[in-house]
Amino acid sequence: MVRRIDVTGADGVRLAAWEYADPPKGGGDAQGGDEPEPAPGVLLLHGLMGRASHWASTARWLTERHRAIALDQRGHGRSDKPAEGPYTREAYAADAEAAIEQLGLAPVVLIGHAMGALTAWQVATRRPDLVRALIICDMRASALGAASQREWDEWFRAWPVPFATLADVRKWFGEDDPTMEQPSASRGEFYAEVMAERADGWRPVFSRRQMLKSREAWVHDAHWEDLALVECPTLVVRGVDGKLGRAEAQEMVRVLPRGKYAEVPDAGHLIHYDQPEGWREAIEPFLDGVRAQEG
C-alpha cells in the first residue's frame, strides 16, 4: 500500500510525500498494555529530475523494519513547481526539514541520491537533532563548474520532445542519447517514469528551466565544508561506473567524522535503479548497525 501525505515546505510550497506500506510496529510486541516503540523513520530524497516513485523498490523492503517515506521535492513529481522558485539549496534543505518534522520522523535516517544526497547532508549539518544517520548515493562533493552547466543546457535542448510514445522515451534515453557511453535499459525506464502524456505527446513532468536553476545552486560550489560538519554515521555509496569516482568517494569518507564506504559493481549513477539487489546488500548492513548502536 502507498499513501500520499501532503507536506507544507518552505514558502508554503505544497510537497507530496509517499508512505510505503503500513508503518511497522517497530521494536517487538507490546507487553503489559504498553505501546511498542515506533519504528525508526527513513526519508528518501531523489536526485535532480527524479521523483519519489524511483525509490519504490527500496522503500518496500525498508518497511520491514522502518517507516519509509519518499518525498517529491519542489519542482518534481507531484509537488508544487513555483514558476520562479526559489530553487536554492536553502529552499530544498528547508523543505526536507519541514517534511521530517511534519511527518514525525525525527531522528530520521536520510537516504539521498545525487542532488538529494547533497540536500540530505546539508540537513544533517543544519539540523543534527533531526538526523540519526545518512546514506549518500553517488553524489560528488567537488564543484562541477560552469562548463558542466553549459553541457546540461545543451543536453536539455537536444531532447526530442514531445515523444510520441513511452517506448520512444525508453529508446532515446536508453539507447539513442548521444551523451551515453553505452546502452542502459534501466536509464530508459528511469526517464519514462518522469514523463506525462499531453495533447501533443509525452513530456517531462518538470520544467527543464527549473532543473537548470536547481542545478545552478550547487554545481559552482564545492561542499566539503558541509560534509566535514556531519556528525552522524554516514555511508558513502558509489556505483563502479557512476559519476562519483573511487578516490573522491574515499576522500569524502575520510572527511566525514563517522564515514563509511561501499560500492556496487555493475552499477552506474542510478545505483538503486541499475542494481537494486546490490544496492540493498550495500546499505542494509549499515542500517542494521545504526539500529544496533541505538538499541
N, C-alpha and C positions, 0 to 999 in steps of 0.2 A: 504494500500500500504506500502511495506517495500522496502527501497532502501539502497544499500551498499555505504559507503563512505570510501575510504582508507585514513588512517592517518599515518604519519611518527612518530614513537615513538623514545625513546632513542636509541642511537647507530644505527639509521637508520632502525630499525625494522619496517616492514610493519604491521599495525594493521587494522583489519576490524571493522568498526563501522556501526551500522544498525539503520537507522532512520525510525520510525514507523509513517505512515500516512503523509499527507502534513503538514508542520508546521502551527499551528493555527495562526490566525491573532492577538491574544493577547487581549489587553485592550479595546476592543469595536470598534465601527465603526468609521472610519476616518471622520472628518468634515472639510469643507473648503479646501479640497485638501490635508490635512495633512495625512501623513502615520500613520497607527495605531502603537502603541507601540509593539515591538516584544514580543512574549510570553516568559515567563521565561524558561530557559533551565534546563533539568534534564539529568544527565548522570548515567546510571545504570551499576554497576560493579558486575559481577557474582563471585562466590566462586571458590575454587580450583576444578579443573576438569569440571567446568561448561562452559557455552557458552552464548552468548548474547541472543539466542533464548529462553533461560529459563525465560527471562523477558517479553516474548511476551504479555501475558495477562495483566501484569501490565502496560507495555508501551502503550497498546491500549487505556486503559481508561485515562491514563495520557495525551494523545494527545488532550483530550477535552479542556484542559486549559494550556498545556505546550508543549514545543518542546522536545520530548522524544527520546533519543538516547541510545542504549545499545552497549557496547564495548566488542569485543572478545579480551581478554588480551593476552599478549605474551604467546606462548606455548599452547594456547587454540583455539577452534573453527577454524575459517579460517584465523586467524592471523599467522604471521611467528612463527616458532618454532626453533630458532637457536640452533644448536646441543649442544653448550657449554654455552648457555645463553648470558648474565647473567640473573639469576632468583633471583635477590636480591630484598629486599624491596625498595631500591633506584631506581632500574630499573622499577618496577611496578608503583611506585608513579610518576616517571618522564614521563612514558607513559601516565598516566591519565592526567597529567598537559598538555602534548602536545596535547592530544585529546581535552581538554577543550578549549585551545587557538586556535587550527586549525579549530575547528567546530564553533567557535564564541559563546560559551555557557556561558561565564562568565558574571556576577557571577552566578554560577550554583548550583542547588540542587544535591548533590551526594547521591545516594542510593546504598548501598553495602551489599552484602550477604557474611557472613563468611570472607574468606580472602579478598574479595572485599571490605568489610566494613573496615577492617584494612587499606587497601590502601586508602580508602576514608578519614578516619580521619587523616592519615598521610599527605595526600594532604592538608587537611584543616589546619594542623599545619604548613606545609612548605610554603603554598601559600594562606594565608587567603583572599587575594584580589580576588582569583578566586572562592571562595565558599560562597554562601549565606546561606545555611542550609545543614544539614547532617542527614541521616537516617541509623542507624546501625542495621542490621538484623542478630541476633543470632551469634555474634562474641564475644569471651572472650578477656578480657584484660590481664588475668593472663598467665604466662608461662605454657605450657603443658608438657615440659620436654622430656628428651631423651627416656624414656620408651614409650611415645606416638609415637615417630618417628619409633621406632623398631616395634611397633604394626602395624603401617601403612605399613611398608616394608613387613611384613609377610602377611598382608591382600592383598596387591597387588600381591604377589606371589601365593596366593590362587585362583586368578581369573581363571576360566576355559576357557581361550581364546585359539583359536578363538571360538566364539559362532556360532553354525550352523545357527541360525535364530534370528531375533529380539524378537520373542516370548521366546526364551531361555534366552536372555538378561533380559527381563522383569521378568521372573520367578526366575532367580538366584538372582538378586538384590532386587526383591520384596518379595521373599519367602524363598529362599534356603541359602542365605548368612549367615554363622554361626555367624557373628558379630551382626546380627539384634536381637532385643528383641521381635519384633512382626512383622507380615507381613505388607507390605506397598505397595499398588499398585502405588501410586504416586512416590515412590522411584524407582520402576522398570521403570516407564515412564521416569523419570529424566535421568537414565543411558542409556536407549535406545536412547535418543536424542544425546548422545555423542559417538555413535558408527557409524562406516562407514564400508561398505561392501568391503572386499578384496577378492583376489582369493581363499583364504582358509576359508573364513567365515567373521564374524563380529568382528572388533577390535576397541578399543578406538581411537578417533581422536587425542589424546595426547599421549605423552611418559610418562609412569609411572615413569621412572627415573627422567625426568624433573619435574614431580609433586612432587617427594620427595625432589628435590633440592629447589623448590619453597617453600615447607613447612618448610624445614630446616632453611630457612631465618627468620622464625618468631616463631616457636614453642619453642625455647630455651629461649626466652626473654619475659619479661613482657612489657606491653605497656601502663601502667598507666600514665607515664610522658607525653607521646604524647597526651593522652586523656585530661589531665588537661590543655593543651595549646590550645584546640579547642575553638575558640572564638564565633562561630556562633551557632544559635539554633540547637539543636541535639536531635533526638528521638532515644531511645534505645528500640528495639522491640525483644521480645523473644517468641518462641513457648513454651507452657507449658511443652511439652515433648521434648524440644530441648536440645542442648548442653550447652546453657548459662543458669545457674541457676538463680533463682529469687534474691537471696542475692547478687550475683556478679553483676547482671544487675542493681540492685538498688544502689549498691556502685558505679558503673560506672556513673549513673545519678548524684549521689552526687558529684563525682569528676569533672564532666563536669561543666563549668561555667554557661551554659544555657541548662542543660539537662532535658529531659522529658522521661517518661517511658510508655510503652504499652506492653501488652502480648496478644497472640492469643490462645484461647482454642483449644484443639484437634489438635494442630499442633506440628510437630517435628522440626528438624533442617531446613528442606526445607519449611519454613513457606509459602512463596509465591506460592509454588507448592502444598503443602498439603491443604491449606485453602485460596484460592485466595480471597474469599469474606471477610473472617475475616481479612486478610492482608490489604485489601483496607479500611475496617472500622477502622483499627488501625492507618493507616498513612494519610488518606485523611484529617481528621480534622487538623493535624499538618501542612500539606501543605497549607491548606486554611488559617491557622493562619499566616504562613510565608508571604503569598501574602498580607493578610490584613495589617500586620505590615509595609510592604514596600509600600503599596498603598497610 
